[in-house]
Amino acid sequence: MIRDPGRYQLDPRRTYYNVDDYVYRVDPDTGAVLDIIGGIAQLAK
């Protein structure tokens, strides 16, 4: 889980996971993947 999504310019009200260097937005209730955001290295720029 990404604890500080604002660090990557992501919405802090959403739930994100970093898996294999990709960021996924996930529904916190169902665990369903809602979006594939992209590589964590791309977001850190």
PDB file of N, CA, C and O in Angstrom:
ATOM      1  N   MET A   1       0.853  -1.179   0.000  1.00  0.00           N
ATOM      2  CA  MET A   1       0.000   0.000   0.000  1.00  0.00           C
ATOM      3  C   MET A   1       0.899   1.243   0.000  1.00  0.00           C
ATOM      4  O   MET A   1       1.925   1.276   0.679  1.00  0.00           O
ATOM      5  N   ILE A   2       0.508   2.242  -0.755  1.00  0.00           N
ATOM      6  CA  ILE A   2       1.228   3.512  -0.753  1.00  0.00           C
ATOM      7  C   ILE A   2       0.646   4.363   0.364  1.00  0.00           C
ATOM      8  O   ILE A   2      -0.522   4.748   0.319  1.00  0.00           O
ATOM      9  N   ARG A   3       1.463   4.651   1.358  1.00  0.00           N
ATOM     10  CA  ARG A   3       1.000   5.361   2.555  1.00  0.00           C
ATOM     11  C   ARG A   3       0.888   6.871   2.343  1.00  0.00           C
ATOM     12  O   ARG A   3       0.103   7.533   3.023  1.00  0.00           O
ATOM     13  N   ASP A   4       1.665   7.420   1.406  1.00  0.00           N
ATOM     14  CA  ASP A   4       1.676   8.867   1.168  1.00  0.00           C
ATOM     15  C   ASP A   4       1.463   9.140  -0.326  1.00  0.00           C
ATOM     16  O   ASP A   4       2.410   9.508  -1.021  1.00  0.00           O
ATOM     17  N   PRO A   5       0.226   8.963  -0.834  1.00  0.00           N
ATOM     18  CA  PRO A   5      -0.013   9.135  -2.266  1.00  0.00           C
ATOM     19  C   PRO A   5       0.274  10.549  -2.765  1.00  0.00           C
ATOM     20  O   PRO A   5       0.599  10.730  -3.938  1.00  0.00           O
ATOM     21  N   GLY A   6       0.158  11.550  -1.897  1.00  0.00           N
ATOM     22  CA  GLY A   6       0.449  12.918  -2.295  1.00  0.00           C
ATOM     23  C   GLY A   6       1.882  13.104  -2.759  1.00  0.00           C
ATOM     24  O   GLY A   6       2.169  13.990  -3.564  1.00  0.00           O
ATOM     25  N   ARG A   7       2.769  12.284  -2.261  1.00  0.00           N
ATOM     26  CA  ARG A   7       4.181  12.324  -2.668  1.00  0.00           C
ATOM     27  C   ARG A   7       4.326  12.079  -4.169  1.00  0.00           C
ATOM     28  O   ARG A   7       5.275  12.555  -4.791  1.00  0.00           O
ATOM     29  N   TYR A   8       3.391  11.342  -4.741  1.00  0.00           N
ATOM     30  CA  TYR A   8       3.418  11.000  -6.168  1.00  0.00           C
ATOM     31  C   TYR A   8       2.343  11.744  -6.951  1.00  0.00           C
ATOM     32  O   TYR A   8       1.983  11.339  -8.056  1.00  0.00           O
ATOM     33  N   GLN A   9       1.834  12.824  -6.383  1.00  0.00           N
ATOM     34  CA  GLN A   9       0.769  13.621  -6.989  1.00  0.00           C
ATOM     35  C   GLN A   9      -0.488  12.783  -7.260  1.00  0.00           C
ATOM     36  O   GLN A   9      -1.173  12.983  -8.263  1.00  0.00           O
ATOM     37  N   LEU A  10      -0.779  11.842  -6.352  1.00  0.00           N
ATOM     38  CA  LEU A  10      -1.986  11.029  -6.423  1.00  0.00           C
ATOM     39  C   LEU A  10      -2.991  11.551  -5.413  1.00  0.00           C
ATOM     40  O   LEU A  10      -2.617  12.183  -4.426  1.00  0.00           O
ATOM     41  N   ASP A  11      -4.260  11.288  -5.658  1.00  0.00           N
ATOM     42  CA  ASP A  11      -5.336  11.738  -4.775  1.00  0.00           C
ATOM     43  C   ASP A  11      -5.206  11.059  -3.408  1.00  0.00           C
ATOM     44  O   ASP A  11      -5.311   9.835  -3.327  1.00  0.00           O
ATOM     45  N   PRO A  12      -4.982  11.817  -2.340  1.00  0.00           N
ATOM     46  CA  PRO A  12      -4.805  11.212  -1.020  1.00  0.00           C
ATOM     47  C   PRO A  12      -6.065  10.572  -0.444  1.00  0.00           C
ATOM     48  O   PRO A  12      -5.997   9.871   0.565  1.00  0.00           O
ATOM     49  N   ARG A  13      -7.208  10.807  -1.076  1.00  0.00           N
ATOM     50  CA  ARG A  13      -8.458  10.186  -0.602  1.00  0.00           C
ATOM     51  C   ARG A  13      -8.679   8.807  -1.196  1.00  0.00           C
ATOM     52  O   ARG A  13      -9.654   8.136  -0.857  1.00  0.00           O
ATOM     53  N   ARG A  14      -7.791   8.378  -2.073  1.00  0.00           N
ATOM     54  CA  ARG A  14      -7.924   7.082  -2.752  1.00  0.00           C
ATOM     55  C   ARG A  14      -6.925   6.078  -2.173  1.00  0.00           C
ATOM     56  O   ARG A  14      -6.011   6.452  -1.438  1.00  0.00           O
ATOM     57  N   THR A  15      -7.110   4.816  -2.508  1.00  0.00           N
ATOM     58  CA  THR A  15      -6.235   3.749  -2.040  1.00  0.00           C
ATOM     59  C   THR A  15      -5.398   3.251  -3.214  1.00  0.00           C
ATOM     60  O   THR A  15      -5.930   2.906  -4.269  1.00  0.00           O
ATOM     61  N   TYR A  16      -4.083   3.218  -3.014  1.00  0.00           N
ATOM     62  CA  TYR A  16      -3.154   2.818  -4.066  1.00  0.00           C
ATOM     63  C   TYR A  16      -2.211   1.747  -3.538  1.00  0.00           C
ATOM     64  O   TYR A  16      -1.853   1.722  -2.360  1.00  0.00           O
ATOM     65  N   TYR A  17      -1.820   0.859  -4.458  1.00  0.00           N
ATOM     66  CA  TYR A  17      -0.831  -0.166  -4.150  1.00  0.00           C
ATOM     67  C   TYR A  17       0.272  -0.116  -5.175  1.00  0.00           C
ATOM     68  O   TYR A  17       0.036   0.179  -6.346  1.00  0.00           O
ATOM     69  N   ASN A  18       1.478  -0.406  -4.732  1.00  0.00           N
ATOM     70  CA  ASN A  18       2.637  -0.514  -5.601  1.00  0.00           C
ATOM     71  C   ASN A  18       3.000  -1.997  -5.665  1.00  0.00           C
ATOM     72  O   ASN A  18       3.414  -2.587  -4.667  1.00  0.00           O
ATOM     73  N   VAL A  19       2.840  -2.592  -6.853  1.00  0.00           N
ATOM     74  CA  VAL A  19       3.155  -4.003  -7.051  1.00  0.00           C
ATOM     75  C   VAL A  19       4.047  -4.112  -8.277  1.00  0.00           C
ATOM     76  O   VAL A  19       3.681  -3.671  -9.366  1.00  0.00           O
ATOM     77  N   ASP A  20       5.218  -4.702  -8.088  1.00  0.00           N
ATOM     78  CA  ASP A  20       6.173  -4.871  -9.196  1.00  0.00           C
ATOM     79  C   ASP A  20       6.430  -3.553  -9.916  1.00  0.00           C
ATOM     80  O   ASP A  20       6.475  -3.512 -11.146  1.00  0.00           O
ATOM     81  N   ASP A  21       6.598  -2.481  -9.155  1.00  0.00           N
ATOM     82  CA  ASP A  21       6.904  -1.136  -9.666  1.00  0.00           C
ATOM     83  C   ASP A  21       5.774  -0.497 -10.469  1.00  0.00           C
ATOM     84  O   ASP A  21       6.002   0.494 -11.163  1.00  0.00           O
ATOM     85  N   TYR A  22       4.573  -1.039 -10.390  1.00  0.00           N
ATOM     86  CA  TYR A  22       3.399  -0.402 -10.998  1.00  0.00           C
ATOM     87  C   TYR A  22       2.461   0.046  -9.900  1.00  0.00           C
ATOM     88  O   TYR A  22       2.367  -0.594  -8.852  1.00  0.00           O
ATOM     89  N   VAL A  23       1.765   1.151 -10.141  1.00  0.00           N
ATOM     90  CA  VAL A  23       0.829   1.688  -9.162  1.00  0.00           C
ATOM     91  C   VAL A  23      -0.591   1.390  -9.623  1.00  0.00           C
ATOM     92  O   VAL A  23      -0.961   1.650 -10.768  1.00  0.00           O
ATOM     93  N   TYR A  24      -1.376   0.839  -8.703  1.00  0.00           N
ATOM     94  CA  TYR A  24      -2.769   0.489  -8.979  1.00  0.00           C
ATOM     95  C   TYR A  24      -3.662   1.234  -8.008  1.00  0.00           C
ATOM     96  O   TYR A  24      -3.368   1.305  -6.814  1.00  0.00           O
ATOM     97  N   ARG A  25      -4.767   1.797  -8.521  1.00  0.00           N
ATOM     98  CA  ARG A  25      -5.793   2.365  -7.634  1.00  0.00           C
ATOM     99  C   ARG A  25      -6.782   1.250  -7.366  1.00  0.00           C
ATOM    100  O   ARG A  25      -7.270   0.606  -8.295  1.00  0.00           O
ATOM    101  N   VAL A  26      -7.076   1.023  -6.099  1.00  0.00           N
ATOM    102  CA  VAL A  26      -7.849  -0.139  -5.677  1.00  0.00           C
ATOM    103  C   VAL A  26      -9.043   0.301  -4.840  1.00  0.00           C
ATOM    104  O   VAL A  26      -8.943   1.218  -4.025  1.00  0.00           O
ATOM    105  N   ASP A  27     -10.172  -0.366  -5.051  1.00  0.00           N
ATOM    106  CA  ASP A  27     -11.348  -0.135  -4.205  1.00  0.00           C
ATOM    107  C   ASP A  27     -11.046  -0.729  -2.829  1.00  0.00           C
ATOM    108  O   ASP A  27     -10.803  -1.931  -2.719  1.00  0.00           O
ATOM    109  N   PRO A  28     -11.056   0.095  -1.778  1.00  0.00           N
ATOM    110  CA  PRO A  28     -10.688  -0.413  -0.454  1.00  0.00           C
ATOM    111  C   PRO A  28     -11.674  -1.428   0.117  1.00  0.00           C
ATOM    112  O   PRO A  28     -11.310  -2.211   0.994  1.00  0.00           O
ATOM    113  N   ASP A  29     -12.907  -1.428  -0.362  1.00  0.00           N
ATOM    114  CA  ASP A  29     -13.908  -2.359   0.157  1.00  0.00           C
ATOM    115  C   ASP A  29     -13.861  -3.717  -0.523  1.00  0.00           C
ATOM    116  O   ASP A  29     -13.995  -4.748   0.137  1.00  0.00           O
ATOM    117  N   THR A  30     -13.670  -3.726  -1.843  1.00  0.00           N
ATOM    118  CA  THR A  30     -13.713  -4.983  -2.583  1.00  0.00           C
ATOM    119  C   THR A  30     -12.334  -5.495  -2.977  1.00  0.00           C
ATOM    120  O   THR A  30     -12.172  -6.683  -3.255  1.00  0.00           O
ATOM    121  N   GLY A  31     -11.331  -4.607  -3.005  1.00  0.00           N
ATOM    122  CA  GLY A  31     -10.004  -4.997  -3.451  1.00  0.00           C
ATOM    123  C   GLY A  31      -9.866  -5.023  -4.962  1.00  0.00           C
ATOM    124  O   GLY A  31      -8.822  -5.409  -5.487  1.00  0.00           O
ATOM    125  N   ALA A  32     -10.924  -4.612  -5.669  1.00  0.00           N
ATOM    126  CA  ALA A  32     -10.895  -4.611  -7.133  1.00  0.00           C
ATOM    127  C   ALA A  32      -9.966  -3.505  -7.639  1.00  0.00           C
ATOM    128  O   ALA A  32      -9.960  -2.393  -7.111  1.00  0.00           O
ATOM    129  N   VAL A  33      -9.189  -3.826  -8.662  1.00  0.00           N
ATOM    130  CA  VAL A  33      -8.322  -2.837  -9.289  1.00  0.00           C
ATOM    131  C   VAL A  33      -9.193  -1.935 -10.156  1.00  0.00           C
ATOM    132  O   VAL A  33      -9.899  -2.414 -11.044  1.00  0.00           O
ATOM    133  N   LEU A  34      -9.142  -0.637  -9.901  1.00  0.00           N
ATOM    134  CA  LEU A  34      -9.945   0.329 -10.638  1.00  0.00           C
ATOM    135  C   LEU A  34      -9.158   0.989 -11.754  1.00  0.00           C
ATOM    136  O   LEU A  34      -9.718   1.301 -12.805  1.00  0.00           O
ATOM    137  N   ASP A  35      -7.860   1.207 -11.540  1.00  0.00           N
ATOM    138  CA  ASP A  35      -6.996   1.840 -12.541  1.00  0.00           C
ATOM    139  C   ASP A  35      -5.584   1.320 -12.395  1.00  0.00           C
ATOM    140  O   ASP A  35      -5.133   1.001 -11.295  1.00  0.00           O
ATOM    141  N   ILE A  36      -4.885   1.239 -13.529  1.00  0.00           N
ATOM    142  CA  ILE A  36      -3.446   1.024 -13.513  1.00  0.00           C
ATOM    143  C   ILE A  36      -2.850   2.384 -13.828  1.00  0.00           C
ATOM    144  O   ILE A  36      -3.016   2.901 -14.933  1.00  0.00           O
ATOM    145  N   ILE A  37      -2.159   2.962 -12.860  1.00  0.00           N
ATOM    146  CA  ILE A  37      -1.679   4.333 -12.970  1.00  0.00           C
ATOM    147  C   ILE A  37      -0.403   4.405 -13.793  1.00  0.00           C
ATOM    148  O   ILE A  37      -0.260   5.303 -14.624  1.00  0.00           O
ATOM    149  N   GLY A  38       0.508   3.499 -13.586  1.00  0.00           N
ATOM    150  CA  GLY A  38       1.765   3.492 -14.316  1.00  0.00           C
ATOM    151  C   GLY A  38       2.916   3.112 -13.410  1.00  0.00           C
ATOM    152  O   GLY A  38       2.713   2.703 -12.267  1.00  0.00           O
ATOM    153  N   GLY A  39       4.119   3.250 -13.926  1.00  0.00           N
ATOM    154  CA  GLY A  39       5.309   2.904 -13.170  1.00  0.00           C
ATOM    155  C   GLY A  39       5.595   3.889 -12.069  1.00  0.00           C
ATOM    156  O   GLY A  39       5.398   5.092 -12.239  1.00  0.00           O
ATOM    157  N   ILE A  40       6.056   3.392 -10.941  1.00  0.00           N
ATOM    158  CA  ILE A  40       6.357   4.255  -9.792  1.00  0.00           C
ATOM    159  C   ILE A  40       7.479   5.230 -10.143  1.00  0.00           C
ATOM    160  O   ILE A  40       7.477   6.356  -9.646  1.00  0.00           O
ATOM    161  N   ALA A  41       8.425   4.839 -10.971  1.00  0.00           N
ATOM    162  CA  ALA A  41       9.518   5.739 -11.353  1.00  0.00           C
ATOM    163  C   ALA A  41       9.004   6.913 -12.153  1.00  0.00           C
ATOM    164  O   ALA A  41       9.528   8.020 -12.022  1.00  0.00           O
ATOM    165  N   GLN A  42       7.997   6.704 -12.975  1.00  0.00           N
ATOM    166  CA  GLN A  42       7.404   7.790 -13.762  1.00  0.00           C
ATOM    167  C   GLN A  42       6.703   8.786 -12.866  1.00  0.00           C
ATOM    168  O   GLN A  42       6.731   9.986 -13.142  1.00  0.00           O
ATOM    169  N   LEU A  43       6.078   8.324 -11.808  1.00  0.00           N
ATOM    170  CA  LEU A  43       5.337   9.209 -10.902  1.00  0.00           C
ATOM    171  C   LEU A  43       6.271  10.005  -9.999  1.00  0.00           C
ATOM    172  O   LEU A  43       5.916  11.094  -9.547  1.00  0.00           O
ATOM    173  N   ALA A  44       7.439   9.481  -9.738  1.00  0.00           N
ATOM    174  CA  ALA A  44       8.368  10.143  -8.823  1.00  0.00           C
ATOM    175  C   ALA A  44       9.075  11.333  -9.457  1.00  0.00           C
ATOM    176  O   ALA A  44       9.754  12.085  -8.759  1.00  0.00           O
ATOM    177  N   LYS A  45       8.930  11.514 -10.749  1.00  0.00           N
ATOM    178  CA  LYS A  45       9.609  12.624 -11.443  1.00  0.00           C
ATOM    179  C   LYS A  45       8.952  13.947 -11.162  1.00  0.00           C
ATOM    180  O   LYS A  45       9.398  14.977 -11.667  1.00  0.00           O
TER     181      LYS A  45
END
